[in-house]
Amino acid sequence: MAEAKTVHSPALTYFSMISLLTLCPPFVILLWYTMVHADGSVLQTWDYLKQHGVQGFIDIWPRPTAIAWKLIACYAAFEAALQLFLPGKTVEGPISPCGNRPVYKANGMQAYAVTLITYLSLWWFGIFNPAIVYDHLGEIYSALIFGSLIFCIFLYIKGHVAPSSTDSGSSGNIIIDFYWGMELYPRIGKNFDIKVFTNCRFGMMSWAVLAVTYCIKQYEENGKVADSMLVNTILMLVYVTKFFWWEAGYWNTMDIAHDRAGFYICWGCLVWVPSIYTSPGMYLVNHPVNLGTQLAIYILAAGITCIYINYDCDRQRQEFRRTNGKCLVWGKAPSKIVASYTTTSGETKSSLLLTSGWWGLSRHFHYVPEILAAFFWTVPALFGHFLPYFYVLFLTILLFDRAKRDDDRCRSKYGKYWKKYCEKVRYRIIPGIY
Ligand code: NDP
């Protein structure tokens, strides 16, 4: 079941799982501490840890406070209610490996609009000041770390005792089951999809909410917002808006259609996205760099172009699949491979692989603009410190690993047809290079 078992050697798989399980939580706290209390300087934090040792680290780890739990609970309940009750078109996800077809309510864009309007209105009318969120950020991350671990234990138990569909199963190993998850489409009741909640409505939504929070905090602190912060916030918001605009398309991607609900995906979306993905903005709060209008506009334009290309790659693939290849790709009939595969229940099905347009440049070309966009919303921080660039580095490693995982999975799914695709489109990510 869980893909990672087949991709790397067992020793490397266990090593990386255990490392990520143990190192990610303290890393989130160290990143927050460095951004907020150590001027974004890794060296400063390193010196502090050298002087104070483990006790020093325990001292900087904020305890989850009542206000942190309250903020998280209100936000989670609000997002869950929007997911359940806002109207939206019914859409079907892709056929699962067990031959099921999950059904979703596509109300992400509405939820996104309601969330941002509500948050800004609370601030505007003086009901709630988002700067409070920044002031309690460490406690919030601490609460998220522990709360999400408990949530992943719940997912593990649910996978064993009450799976929502036949797309579930145990690898026979407790660490793999906990880390990679057991259920592909866990639900509470018939309609509340847990992965839509964790990945989209909690994780991705928190990215936009925190981007706005950082901007407001800088405004409250300095009475104005630096152009670097504006460029960063606008680009991150354009990216998240694109995500919700295309949310139903996201339900066809690896995260939802292949990765099971466990620590990797769910803890990642509940903790890693709100902390690490938003970190360039977190850095800018107390580093109000002035870029000047011209440079700010160039960076903004470059970032928006990358986000658009990334969107267009995803759109092209999905339009091609949706129309069964009867569409135009860059103004021409698409070139394609008709690939057949066998589901776990033994049925033979066929699928189309696009070999022109963006998908003819390399097999995962869409990762190039994704990484560049992240670079462009970080570069307003300029080059005083390395830490704001951690997300770009992390994303690059994540996507290069993901391209390998996806290639391996597709090779075992499509066999000779995938080989044919690789012969036709030789490069994995960067055309002509890799
Ligand atoms: P996708 O799921 O969109 O694409 C991979 C899948 O598409 C494959 O598993 C295969 O699935 C199908 N496929 C592969 N090649 C072709 C082809 N030539 N023609 C048609 N279908 C093909 O990839 P991702 O989930 O990785 O990416 C989706 C989006 O999310 C991207 O924009 C990416 O940049 C972004 N992303 C962002 C991350 C972040 O942390 N910021 C992390 C990961 C992704 P099938 O089994 O259906 O054939």
Residues whose N, C-alpha, C, O or C-beta is under 5 A from the ligand:
A	BS01	NDP	N252 T253 M254 D255 N310 D314 R317 L352 L353 L354 T355 W359 R363 H366 Y367 E370 D406
